[in-house]
Amino acid sequence: MWFQVHQALQQSLHRAVFMIATLLPGVVALILALLVSIGIAWLLAAAARRILAAIDFDVRAEKWRYANVSELLPASAPSVLIARVVFWAVVLAGLFVGIAAFDAASAIGVSAYVLGYLSKIVAAAVLLLVGLIVARVLSVTVLINAVNMNLQYARLLSLGVKWLVLVFTAAMVLDHLGIARSIVDLGFGILFGGIVLALTLAIGLGSRDLVSRSLDREREKPAHEDEVVRHF
Amino acid sequence: MADVETAREPVVPTVRSGVDLLVGIPVLPEAEALSALATRVREAAQTLRRGYSIVLAVPGESGSGAPASLSAELADWEPGSFSVQTFPAATSPNPAGVSWLAHAASVRPMAAMAAVARARVCVLLDPDLALNPEMMPAPRLALLMEPAAEGGFDLVVPWYAGGPFDDLVTRSILYPLTRALYGARIENPLGTMFAASAQMFPWIANGLTPDGARHADRQPVPTVLAASRGLKICQVRMGARPRLAESIDLSEALAQLAGPLFLEMEDTAPAWQRVRGSHDIPCFGAASDPLPATEAVDVRHFVEAFQLGVRNLREIWSVVLPPVTLLELKKLSVLPPADFRMPDALWARIVYDFALAHRLRSIRRNHLFGALTPIYLGWVASYAAQANAGGPAAAQGLIEQLARTFDSEKAYLVSRWRWPDRFQP
């Protein structure tokens, strides 16, 4: 019996050592790829920062600060954001190279799955960006028009539109990434419907006084006011 | 709210050359009205010192309808002195826009026709006014023609009579801004009725800027084209302008009225930055007293619209206006309607800041005029409260005072225009 125990332990040890010996070159390649990519990333990020500083990128970016991407900009300067994007993009590329090397060494097949998923992540990021821009443009448009229509609940309407678009975008992004699809479908339906219902209730009940005051004000406005004052 | 744009490349029909006066009307009237207009144009031309050969340009087909019947009628007139010419009608890009700007699309093709015809003078008529014999009798037509035909003026623009609460966008923005920028006190700087000399035709037709750039897709502003080049401009008193029901909203109207002027500011910046002060320009026609207001204006609604803007649009305004202006607007917003007064200097700086934001595209241009609307209504409240108390003469004085403030605040605009980052809010 002791012989069989000894043999089982020996085989297990042998398998473990064999596994480590198989994976070790891949792990070393992965770490090496990561270290090299971090070095390259650091150099490229520094170069990007210098180039952007030379062309006064931060000053130029400040001019289109409001061009509907303001929510995406970090608290720090835009050139810092770009340098960080460059840094992490190169690190990520190094990581993929490392994973591919690890795959080749171990024949586990992780990289095909990761790289396949990468295209979905990129598409989801684009969706998110477009959604944020659309939400911002629509909310500002609704706010300005509602104010000019003399609606007292202009900000509420604007916020409602913004969050409707954001929730819609979030649902699309998660669905695209394939994360908890059924929950996202259900959650999106509940949340979207909830926001619409909340807006309806807020305007219909909660802001009843506000709305009625708005309507009263319009009613009180003399019908001939436009006859007395001619703007153009 | 988009930038106001008009005709693309003008379609220039064949027109006989050697014409003295080309009189254009951008819509085709009924045969009877066209005949009456032709008669008045001829009568007006006959009052001028010398004989002129005249072409009346109307949109439509030459061999049919009103132009054909007018051509038949002209056979009885002195040969060669008067003819009718048709041209393809220009479609307005803003059919639901400001009524008196509806025919802006015809300005460029008409000037192109005049250039091809080598006309000495081109007169473009506003159909709402010109087809009404009471509003535009022959002497008034002659008044429009004469300074360009015989007085050596390059541009003749109408000066319409109005009450203290008429044309407030023109009085609060267009007039003081044009006056401060180009130094010429033109009461009605934006319009589609004018008489122009041959020197103006290529600039209007091709949309040439002083530095040679070409903007054929923009609405031409003849007053700016002439004033920025130092040409001779005069005004003629035309009485009241017909009032049409306007269905356009105020923000859109602001975009259509102030937008072309803001665009011209970009093109003519080197010219207007050199101008200091302003001067009167010659004015012809009998002066009349300002029309009285029909009744006092209730300013409460305008103040409330302004206050609503202050509560909701501060974030958007902060991209356009410096902090000190925002603070002053906030202080104004807590005043009761009876005490509501917007200082002229504040309004002038706001208009200048918005013009700069238009140039820098700090915010989308359609948002820009929407954001300006509540502040403009605040100015209306302030002006109306003072005009209510003072009457028509006082109202005219208020506008003059505002225009002088625009003149004195121009240094602020020049400074911001040259170094926009220095004041970046």
Interface residues (C-beta under 8 A of the other chain):
Chain A: V59 E62 K63 W64 R65 Y66 A67 N68 V137 V140 T141 L143 I144 N145 A146 V147 N148 N150 Q152 A154 R155 R217 K221 P222 E225 E227 V228 V229 R230 H231 F232
Chain B: V98 W100 G162 F165 D166 D167 L168 V169 T170 R243 E246 D249 L250 S251 A253 L257 A293 T294 E295 V297 D298 H301 E304 A305 L308 G309 R311 N312 L313 I316 V319 L360 R361 S362 I363 R364 N366 H367 G370 A371 T373 P374 V380 A384 P420 D421 Q424
